Amino acid sequence: MAALIGLLDRLLLEFTRGPGELAAIWLGNGFLTGWLLSRPTASWPYYLLAGLLADVLARLSSGFAPLHAAAIGLANIVEVLIVAGVVRRRVPDIGDPKRWIELGGIATVATLAACAVSGVLISIVNALRGGGHLLGGFVSWYAAHVVGMVIFATATVVVHREGRALFTAPGRRWSFVLSMLLIVVVSTVVFSVRYPVLFLAYPPLLLAAFRHRFAGVAVGILLFGVIGSVATAMGMGPIMLVDALGRNGHIALLQLYVAGACVMTIPVALAMAERKRLHARLSESELRFRMLADYSHDVIVRMRPSGERVYVSPSARDILGWSPDEMLGMRWSLVHPDDRAMQQQAMEEVLADGKAHTAIYRVQHKDGHYVWIEAVTRPIPSIDSDGMDIIYTGRDVSGRVAAEAALAESRRELEQMARVDPLTGLANRRQFEERLRLALLRMQRHRTPIALMYLDVDHFKGINDTWGHAAGDRVLRSFAQRLTGCVRRTDLVARLGGDEFAVIIEDVALPDAAESIARQLVAEMHHSIDIDGTGLIATTSIGIAYAAEPTDADTLLLVADAALYAAKQAGRNTWRIRVVAAAEDRGSERADG
């Protein structure tokens, strides 16, 4: 590194006329800065010391006084340290493409500030030595160092980062060489003639920036700048046409010309690098999406608002039997007819409110049966127009739907078991109590009379003891069937337990309606019940509580129980009715049959 810095400094000083002259482009500082940014920070002191010694030795060999050479060398080291330090602190990883735009801005500001600092230091040194025009010296130094830092720091970083791939990467080798050769040829021609054709050197630089980005800019401007500097130092090229400027004016004009090339090409290189990064990011995102879509078990579909499918993931074959190509273009033909309207409405809502919607519907399998699909639908920007498309992910939930249906059926069965007597199929005590409570509430609201019948099978224990429990169960089922046939559909018949039954009769205008049911049932029970070929007569005793005014359940139950007891006392196989009256006169008994 020290040898390269010394060689660069010596060559550039060779083109100046003496220790007091400045080169048009100073490359050594840019080279050292790029070298530092490509190395660990801990190794910087060694490189800075080597660079300082190389710079001082090159100046001593060119006729500089030792103190003067040392002062300039220190100013150069300060410049390099400011640029490299700021960039390393703000952008630790200069190889990260995501930060190249930020890197360009930070490096530019750091370069302008650092070259100004070094220029002030040199102006002070020159003032102490009593030589040269301070402002003119500062401007010449500043311009040469800014241009050199931009060109050679960038070139050094690119060469370190690319390495041999700069020239040997597939697809780049001959393209890069030819682009650089074109810059050399055009620049040589431009600076070999005394015609105002400086603009002809810019198009090859732009071409290099477009095709090779930073590598093309760094190497291209380096070649361009070196050729321009050598030609100008030798008094050649269009810049020399302006005789009134003098040597310093020619150097300043060359610096502006090279700076213009930097300003024109470096943003292009940054933009192209950012474009490449975004394109790579987009390709990576597209590949990631494609992999997710292709290997996902869920069906992923992108469709038009009309329902036309424009993309279907391969998992459609596993779930629906259709290949993606077979499903493209289909609209509503695969959706179950009963679900189409719902799906169309859901899609309209998705497009209207822009929110994701979840729906479960049926889609026809290629075999003909329907598959339950749970689909999450959301709008996405269309890639073919300014409107919106719809994307949804669907999964087969047929098993879950079947399980939920089975669970609902089980719940219905459990509910029935909890509210229905399993032997007779009548309402059990729980349902009876619920219906009685509701009936009494309706009675309070609408003032409609209510009747409650208490019934049991006469001498049922004897039937069980004589004929067995199977016969007893048959008697209970027959009794329940005959009782149900004697009441209205709106009346509730319940088995309270054992041989005890109850009937809730609502909206009975007169007690005679309840007595009519009792009379009919008593008559029905006179028909024998077949028990293994033997006819068995089982009679019933019935107690009826009738309330024409609002009452409570306990009172109604007590009155019905008392009526049943009276029927048994009367010899069974009959009924008794008690009308629920005021609290001071709970009821009066009526007997019949």
ROGU-290955 format. One record per residue (C-alpha): residue in three letters; x, y negated, z negated. Coordinates in steps of 0.05 Angstrom, whole numbers, padded with zeros to 5 digits, always signed. Example, Ala and Ser with C-alpha at 12.3 -4.5 7.8 and 13.67 -1.06 7.14 Angstrom:
// residues 2
ALA+00246+00090-00156;SER+00273+00021-00143;
//
This chain:
// residues 593
MET+00000+00000+00000;ALA+00056-00048-00018;ALA+00090-00033+00048;LEU+00026-00048+00087;ILE+00015-00113+00050;GLY+00087-00134+00060;LEU+00083-00117+00134;LEU+00017-00155+00144;ASP+00043-00216+00107;ARG+00109-00216+00145;LEU+00076-00210+00213;LEU+00027-00266+00199;LEU+00081-00311+00172;GLU+00122-00296+00234;PHE+00069-00332+00275;THR+00074-00395+00233;ARG+00129-00446+00242;GLY+00155-00448+00172;PRO+00140-00444+00098;GLY+00093-00502+00102;GLU+00049-00473+00157;LEU-00011-00429+00146;ALA-00036-00369+00187;ALA-00104-00375+00220;ILE-00129-00311+00186;TRP-00096-00284+00123;LEU-00107-00208+00120;GLY-00064-00185+00060;ASN-00113-00206+00006;GLY-00172-00173+00041;PHE-00132-00109+00048;LEU-00113-00108-00026;THR-00185-00124-00046;GLY-00213-00066-00004;TRP-00159-00021-00032;LEU-00177-00038-00105;LEU-00252-00027-00092;SER-00235+00042-00067;ARG-00196+00060-00130;PRO-00212+00069-00204;THR-00210+00004-00244;ALA-00158+00033-00292;SER-00106+00036-00235;TRP-00115-00036-00213;PRO-00057-00066-00253;TYR-00006-00023-00216;TYR-00034-00041-00148;LEU-00039-00115-00165;LEU+00034-00115-00187;ALA+00056-00078-00125;GLY+00016-00126-00081;LEU+00046-00187-00116;LEU+00118-00162-00106;ALA+00104-00145-00032;ASP+00075-00214-00019;VAL+00132-00251-00054;LEU+00185-00210-00017;ALA+00151-00223+00050;ARG+00151-00298+00036;LEU+00223-00298+00012;SER+00244-00264+00077;SER+00207-00319+00115;GLY+00246-00375+00082;PHE+00202-00393+00023;ALA+00233-00418-00041;PRO+00229-00367-00097;LEU+00183-00409-00142;HIS+00140-00428-00083;ALA+00134-00356-00060;ALA+00117-00334-00132;ALA+00064-00388-00140;ILE+00030-00369-00075;GLY+00034-00295-00093;LEU+00001-00308-00160;ALA-00054-00350-00126;ASN-00067-00292-00079;ILE-00072-00243-00137;VAL-00122-00288-00173;GLU-00164-00290-00110;VAL-00162-00215-00102;LEU-00178-00202-00175;ILE-00238-00249-00175;VAL-00270-00216-00113;ALA-00255-00144-00134;GLY-00275-00156-00207;VAL-00342-00189-00191;VAL-00360-00136-00140;ARG-00340-00078-00186;ARG-00379-00107-00244;ARG-00442-00122-00205;VAL-00442-00063-00157;PRO-00401-00006-00188;ASP-00417+00042-00131;ILE-00404+00005-00065;GLY-00418+00069-00027;ASP-00492+00069-00047;PRO-00531+00049+00017;LYS-00590+00025-00025;ARG-00547-00032-00052;TRP-00511-00054+00012;ILE-00556-00114+00022;GLU-00542-00136-00050;LEU-00468-00119-00041;GLY-00464-00165+00020;GLY-00492-00224-00018;ILE-00450-00213-00080;ALA-00386-00203-00040;THR-00399-00266+00001;VAL-00410-00310-00061;ALA-00349-00280-00096;THR-00306-00290-00034;LEU-00326-00363-00026;ALA-00313-00377-00100;ALA-00247-00338-00104;CYS-00218-00371-00042;ALA-00237-00439-00069;VAL-00201-00423-00135;SER-00138-00399-00099;GLY-00142-00459-00052;VAL-00144-00507-00112;LEU-00085-00472-00143;ILE-00045-00478-00079;SER-00064-00551-00072;ILE-00037-00564-00142;VAL+00027-00527-00124;ASN+00035-00567-00060;ALA+00021-00632-00099;LEU+00076-00615-00149;ARG+00123-00601-00092;GLY+00103-00667-00060;GLY+00088-00639+00009;GLY+00029-00638+00058;HIS-00039-00668+00060;LEU-00078-00639+00001;LEU-00148-00636+00032;GLY-00123-00611+00099;GLY-00080-00558+00065;PHE-00139-00536+00022;VAL-00186-00530+00082;SER-00135-00490+00123;TRP-00120-00443+00065;TYR-00194-00435+00047;ALA-00216-00420+00118;ALA-00159-00371+00132;HIS-00170-00333+00067;VAL-00246-00330+00072;VAL-00244-00303+00142;GLY-00188-00254+00125;MET-00223-00230+00062;VAL-00288-00217+00099;ILE-00254-00181+00157;PHE-00200-00140+00124;ALA-00234-00124+00057;THR-00293-00096+00096;ALA-00247-00059+00144;THR-00207-00028+00087;VAL-00268-00005+00049;VAL-00297+00025+00113;VAL-00233+00062+00130;HIS-00227+00089+00059;ARG-00300+00111+00059;GLU-00301+00141+00129;GLY-00230+00168+00132;ARG-00215+00209+00193;ALA-00290+00213+00208;LEU-00284+00141+00232;PHE-00254+00169+00296;THR-00270+00243+00294;ALA-00343+00247+00270;PRO-00388+00285+00320;GLY-00420+00238+00370;ARG-00376+00180+00349;ARG-00305+00197+00371;TRP-00305+00173+00442;SER-00362+00124+00432;PHE-00324+00088+00377;VAL-00259+00088+00415;LEU-00292+00062+00478;SER-00328+00007+00438;MET-00262-00016+00406;LEU-00227-00012+00473;LEU-00280-00056+00504;ILE-00270-00107+00448;VAL-00194-00106+00459;VAL-00201-00114+00535;VAL-00253-00169+00532;SER-00217-00207+00476;THR-00150-00201+00512;VAL-00181-00228+00576;VAL-00217-00285+00539;PHE-00154-00308+00504;SER-00110-00298+00565;VAL-00144-00350+00608;ARG-00152-00424+00598;TYR-00226-00426+00614;PRO-00283-00438+00563;VAL-00306-00366+00561;LEU-00301-00353+00486;PHE-00374-00332+00485;LEU-00357-00269+00526;ALA-00323-00237+00465;TYR-00387-00237+00424;PRO-00430-00186+00462;PRO-00380-00128+00453;LEU-00378-00144+00378;LEU-00453-00142+00374;LEU-00454-00076+00412;ALA-00404-00048+00362;ALA-00448-00073+00304;PHE-00510-00040+00334;ARG-00477+00026+00350;HIS-00428+00035+00293;ARG-00452-00013+00240;PHE-00398-00031+00188;ALA-00344+00011+00220;GLY-00355-00024+00286;VAL-00358-00093+00254;ALA-00297-00084+00210;VAL-00251-00054+00262;GLY-00279-00096+00319;ILE-00272-00163+00285;LEU-00203-00143+00260;LEU-00180-00129+00331;PHE-00215-00191+00356;GLY-00185-00235+00302;VAL-00114-00208+00310;ILE-00116-00218+00386;GLY-00144-00288+00377;SER-00092-00306+00325;VAL-00034-00281+00366;ALA-00058-00315+00429;THR-00070-00381+00392;ALA-00002-00378+00359;MET+00029-00368+00427;GLY-00010-00427+00455;MET-00057-00386+00498;GLY-00132-00382+00507;PRO-00191-00429+00514;ILE-00179-00460+00446;MET-00116-00493+00473;LEU-00158-00532+00522;VAL-00173-00582+00466;ASP-00106-00618+00465;ALA-00126-00673+00417;LEU-00135-00625+00358;GLY-00062-00606+00348;ARG-00038-00542+00317;ASN-00079-00548+00253;GLY-00140-00565+00294;HIS-00130-00505+00338;ILE-00124-00460+00277;ALA-00187-00490+00247;LEU-00224-00480+00312;LEU-00201-00407+00315;GLN-00224-00397+00243;LEU-00293-00424+00260;TYR-00296-00380+00321;VAL-00278-00317+00281;ALA-00325-00338+00224;GLY-00380-00345+00275;ALA-00367-00273+00296;CYS-00372-00251+00224;VAL-00436-00289+00211;MET-00466-00260+00274;THR-00446-00187+00266;ILE-00444-00172+00191;PRO-00519-00185+00181;VAL-00532-00141+00241;ALA-00490-00086+00209;LEU-00527-00094+00143;ALA-00594-00092+00178;MET-00575-00031+00218;ALA-00549+00004+00155;GLU-00613-00013+00118;ARG-00653+00012+00178;LYS-00614+00077+00178;ARG-00624+00085+00103;LEU-00699+00072+00109;HIS-00704+00119+00168;ALA-00667+00173+00129;ARG-00712+00160+00070;LEU-00773+00164+00114;SER-00748+00228+00146;GLU-00733+00257+00078;SER-00802+00237+00053;GLU-00835+00266+00114;LEU-00795+00330+00107;ARG-00814+00334+00033;PHE-00887+00323+00050;ARG-00884+00373+00106;MET-00853+00425+00060;LEU-00904+00411+00006;ALA-00961+00415+00056;ASP-00934+00477+00092;TYR-00918+00516+00030;SER-00974+00493-00015;HIS-01028+00544-00031;ASP-01080+00488-00026;VAL-01107+00467+00042;ILE-01084+00397+00061;VAL-01125+00363+00115;ARG-01121+00294+00147;MET-01183+00273+00184;ARG-01217+00215+00218;PRO-01275+00181+00184;SER-01319+00219+00233;GLY-01295+00285+00203;GLU-01249+00303+00261;ARG-01188+00340+00234;VAL-01121+00317+00260;TYR-01076+00357+00213;VAL-01088+00422+00176;SER-01036+00456+00133;PRO-01017+00529+00146;SER-01049+00551+00080;ALA-01116+00546+00116;ARG-01102+00615+00145;ASP-01095+00646+00076;ILE-01157+00613+00047;LEU-01205+00609+00106;GLY-01176+00656+00158;TRP-01171+00601+00210;SER-01104+00580+00239;PRO-01089+00505+00235;ASP-01096+00498+00310;GLU-01165+00530+00308;MET-01189+00480+00256;LEU-01163+00418+00291;GLY-01217+00376+00322;MET-01274+00413+00286;ARG-01320+00366+00250;TRP-01378+00391+00207;SER-01388+00459+00239;LEU-01351+00496+00184;VAL-01386+00462+00125;HIS-01447+00498+00098;PRO-01510+00465+00126;ASP-01536+00452+00055;ASP-01472+00415+00036;ARG-01461+00372+00099;ALA-01502+00313+00077;MET-01468+00312+00010;GLN-01399+00314+00042;GLN-01415+00259+00092;GLN-01440+00215+00036;ALA-01377+00230-00005;MET-01332+00210+00053;GLU-01371+00145+00062;GLU-01362+00129-00011;VAL-01287+00144-00007;LEU-01279+00096+00052;ALA-01323+00044+00018;ASP-01292+00040-00052;GLY-01222+00066-00035;LYS-01222+00113-00095;ALA-01209+00188-00097;HIS-01269+00233-00102;THR-01275+00306-00122;ALA-01329+00351-00093;ILE-01344+00425-00090;TYR-01376+00452-00027;ARG-01377+00513+00018;VAL-01335+00524+00080;GLN-01345+00581+00128;HIS-01290+00634+00130;LYS-01270+00662+00198;ASP-01303+00728+00177;GLY-01369+00693+00170;HIS-01377+00687+00094;TYR-01372+00621+00057;VAL-01316+00601+00010;TRP-01326+00552-00046;ILE-01275+00495-00039;GLU-01258+00442-00090;ALA-01231+00383-00051;VAL-01200+00318-00076;THR-01211+00266-00022;ARG-01177+00198-00016;PRO-01167+00145+00039;ILE-01099+00133+00071;PRO-01077+00083+00124;SER-01084+00111+00195;ILE-01019+00121+00233;ASP-01055+00114+00300;SER-01098+00052+00288;ASP-01111-00005+00240;GLY-01166+00033+00204;MET-01165+00085+00150;ASP-01161+00161+00153;ILE-01181+00211+00100;ILE-01136+00263+00068;TYR-01159+00317+00022;THR-01130+00375-00014;GLY-01176+00435-00024;ARG-01169+00499-00063;ASP-01209+00563-00064;VAL-01253+00562-00127;SER-01300+00618-00107;GLY-01277+00659-00166;ARG-01288+00601-00213;VAL-01357+00586-00184;ALA-01376+00659-00191;ALA-01349+00660-00263;GLU-01388+00597-00279;ALA-01452+00626-00250;ALA-01441+00690-00290;LEU-01428+00648-00352;ALA-01492+00608-00340;GLU-01531+00673-00332;SER-01500+00699-00396;ARG-01520+00635-00431;ARG-01591+00643-00406;GLU-01591+00715-00430;LEU-01563+00694-00498;GLU-01614+00639-00502;GLN-01669+00688-00486;MET-01643+00737-00537;ALA-01641+00681-00589;ARG-01713+00660-00574;VAL-01747+00724-00549;ASP-01765+00787-00587;PRO-01728+00844-00552;LEU-01781+00897-00566;THR-01843+00862-00542;GLY-01815+00806-00498;LEU-01855+00755-00539;ALA-01827+00693-00571;ASN-01790+00706-00636;ARG-01795+00669-00702;ARG-01744+00616-00681;GLN-01783+00597-00618;PHE-01848+00600-00656;GLU-01823+00550-00708;GLU-01798+00503-00653;ARG-01863+00506-00614;LEU-01905+00496-00677;ARG-01865+00434-00696;LEU-01875+00405-00626;ALA-01949+00423-00626;LEU-01959+00386-00692;LEU-01923+00325-00665;ARG-01968+00324-00604;MET-02027+00332-00649;GLN-02007+00271-00689;ARG-01997+00230-00625;HIS-02059+00252-00585;ARG-02106+00275-00642;THR-02118+00342-00608;PRO-02141+00400-00651;ILE-02097+00461-00662;ALA-02109+00532-00683;LEU-02059+00582-00713;MET-02073+00656-00713;TYR-02038+00705-00760;LEU-02045+00778-00740;ASP-02018+00846-00761;VAL-02032+00919-00743;ASP-02075+00954-00794;HIS-02041+01010-00832;PHE-01978+01004-00789;LYS-01934+01036-00842;GLY-01977+01098-00839;ILE-01970+01100-00763;ASN-01894+01098-00770;ASP-01894+01151-00825;THR-01941+01198-00788;TRP-01922+01189-00715;GLY-01850+01163-00722;HIS-01817+01097-00705;ALA-01818+01109-00630;ALA-01894+01114-00633;GLY-01895+01052-00677;ASP-01855+01014-00625;ARG-01903+01036-00570;VAL-01961+01011-00612;LEU-01928+00944-00622;ARG-01914+00937-00548;SER-01985+00955-00530;PHE-02012+00907-00582;ALA-01968+00851-00555;GLN-01990+00865-00484;ARG-02064+00864-00503;LEU-02056+00802-00545;THR-02022+00765-00488;GLY-02079+00784-00442;CYS-02130+00752-00489;VAL-02098+00683-00493;ARG-02086+00626-00443;ARG-02020+00616-00409;THR-02009+00553-00448;ASP-02016+00588-00515;LEU-01955+00616-00549;VAL-01955+00688-00573;ALA-01899+00706-00621;ARG-01876+00767-00660;LEU-01853+00743-00728;GLY-01825+00810-00750;GLY-01849+00881-00764;ASP-01922+00884-00744;GLU-01934+00810-00757;PHE-01955+00767-00698;ALA-01977+00694-00690;VAL-02011+00653-00636;ILE-02009+00577-00629;ILE-02070+00551-00592;GLU-02068+00477-00574;ASP-02123+00431-00550;VAL-02181+00473-00577;ALA-02244+00430-00582;LEU-02281+00477-00630;PRO-02261+00534-00677;ASP-02304+00580-00634;ALA-02249+00581-00581;ALA-02200+00613-00629;GLU-02254+00661-00653;SER-02267+00681-00582;ILE-02195+00703-00574;ALA-02199+00742-00640;ARG-02263+00776-00620;GLN-02235+00796-00552;LEU-02171+00824-00583;VAL-02209+00864-00636;ALA-02250+00894-00580;GLU-02188+00910-00539;MET-02156+00946-00597;HIS-02213+00995-00600;HIS-02184+01027-00537;SER-02136+01082-00554;ILE-02061+01079-00544;ASP-02029+01139-00510;ILE-01976+01171-00555;ASP-01947+01231-00518;GLY-02014+01252-00492;THR-02052+01236-00556;GLY-02097+01176-00562;LEU-02084+01132-00622;ILE-02131+01077-00647;ALA-02095+01018-00679;THR-02138+00961-00705;THR-02117+00891-00725;SER-02133+00840-00778;ILE-02132+00766-00758;GLY-02129+00702-00798;ILE-02143+00636-00763;ALA-02126+00566-00788;TYR-02161+00510-00750;ALA-02141+00437-00758;ALA-02178+00380-00725;GLU-02137+00326-00761;PRO-02061+00318-00765;THR-02030+00365-00816;ASP-01963+00396-00831;ALA-01934+00464-00815;ASP-01932+00490-00887;THR-02006+00474-00897;LEU-02026+00506-00831;LEU-01985+00569-00846;LEU-02014+00575-00916;VAL-02085+00568-00890;ALA-02073+00620-00835;ASP-02042+00668-00885;ALA-02100+00659-00932;ALA-02149+00673-00875;LEU-02110+00737-00857;TYR-02113+00760-00930;ALA-02188+00748-00929;ALA-02195+00790-00866;LYS-02159+00847-00900;GLN-02202+00840-00962;ALA-02262+00845-00917;GLY-02242+00914-00894;ARG-02193+00900-00838;ASN-02208+00906-00763;THR-02237+00837-00766;TRP-02219+00763-00770;ARG-02229+00705-00815;ILE-02223+00631-00799;ARG-02209+00573-00845;VAL-02215+00500-00824;VAL-02160+00456-00851;ALA-02193+00396-00884;ALA-02172+00339-00928;ALA-02121+00350-00984;GLU-02175+00355-01037;ASP-02213+00407-00996;ARG-02161+00448-00958;GLY-02211+00490-00921;SER-02277+00527-00920;GLU-02282+00600-00900;ARG-02322+00627-00842;ALA-02327+00701-00830;ASP-02353+00741-00772;GLY-02348+00811-00744;
//
